[in-house]
Amino acid sequence: MHEENQHLISIIVPVYNVEKYIYKTLDSILFQTYNNLEIILINDGSTDNSGNICDEYSEKDKRIKVIHKQNGGVSSARNLGIDNATGEWITFIDSDDIIDKCMIEKLFKIAEKENTKISASAHKYQTKDNEIKFVVLENKTIRLNNTKVLEYIIRNDVDFGSSHHGKLFHRDVVKDFYFNTELNHGEDYLFVIEVIATYAKDIAYIPDALYYYVFRPNSASKSFSVKRFHSIDSLERIAEIIRPLSLKLLHMVNARIFMVINSISLRAVDNEKNELIPILLKRAKPYFISFVFSKNINFKRKIFGILVFLFPKFAHKFWKKYYE
């Protein structure tokens, strides 16, 4: 596309201690076929060389704007990016992921063609076993109404993606929203739900896998922190957003809350945080019925979920084998 005919698109990249990965991320952005970009790098108080790398890139390409700030978390970094973005369209990319060279152009073109305020693509990801998985919702370009999109996201359908990855947002639909800085888990999920439920009527989807989510081994994923409760908080806020829109979707959210609490309960037992089990079971109780009668959860998963709810310590003995 010729730059003189292009709308300005802002790419927001939160950066924190990714000196080993950020080169590939930035190169994948700079070599986009769509040229009229505003690339906003938010260095969130990195303690490694990430901030210097951002500065080096900004000296080479005038499209890059670097903002250095004290560490405040990924949500605060993304929010600062939103405040400083001047593009008509906005997308978010994590600083250790990679995008296809045509991602921005294809997402913009399909949004224009379908006259939508949000466009999304299929994506691919690297598993912990270093396999590359392609996840595609449909093998054709489709236009989805927001109710259907919300269903895919709430169901955590990997084919569509439940976060902001691989999505292009018109400024009009995100200008009044920010990522919740009080949450360390599920904040991106909440953001996307809020935006789509409030403003977006339809979303354009293309089957090309344009966003590459890179798996980084992280021991924290197997550890336990009370911050995991933020996943529950996020989903409960989503339930309040969905409540006036659709009873069906509300039951789907409730069932997912139950499953998330189950997962946290198993992590708690695994890390000998048994004192938290009664608290978790109390929070799970209101969502039990939605889980049991959900049409989107298979019988085996339901039986195991009920077992975790009733006998979490006993269920823990089968947990690793069950999920592996």
WOGIMO-V496463 format. One record per pair of residues at least 12 apart in sequence whose C-alpha atoms are under 6 Angstrom apart, sorted by the first residue. I is the first residue (numbers start at 1). J is the second residue. Records with the same first field share a line. If there is no record, write none. Layout:
# WOGIMO-V496463
I->J / J
This chain:
# WOGIMO-V496463
3->36
8->36 / 37 / 87 / 88
9->37 / 87 / 88 / 89 / 90
10->37 / 38 / 39 / 85 / 87 / 90
11->39 / 40 / 90 / 91 / 92
12->40 / 81 / 92
13->41 / 93 / 94 / 95
14->42 / 77 / 78
15->42 / 43 / 44 / 95
16->44 / 46
17->46 / 48 / 50
18->50
19->49 / 50
21->96
22->95 / 96
25->95 / 96 / 97 / 98
28->98 / 99
32->101 / 102
33->102
34->105
38->63
39->63 / 64
40->64 / 65 / 66
41->66
42->67 / 77
43->68
44->69 / 70 / 71
45->69 / 70 / 71
75->179 / 181
76->181
79->178
88->171
89->169 / 170 / 171
90->168 / 169
91->168
97->212 / 213 / 214
98->212
99->210 / 211 / 212
100->210
103->210
107->119
116->203
117->170
118->168 / 169 / 203
119->167 / 168 / 203 / 204 / 205
120->166 / 167 / 205
121->166 / 205 / 206 / 207
122->136 / 207 / 208 / 209
123->135 / 209 / 210 / 211 / 212
124->209 / 212
125->212 / 213 / 214
126->214 / 215
135->159
136->159 / 207
137->159 / 160
138->207
139->207
140->207
141->205 / 206
142->205
143->203 / 204
144->202 / 203
145->201 / 202
146->201 / 202
162->189
163->188 / 189
166->211
173->199
179->191
183->230
185->230 / 231
186->231 / 234
251->290
254->287 / 290
255->290 / 291
258->284 / 287
266->316
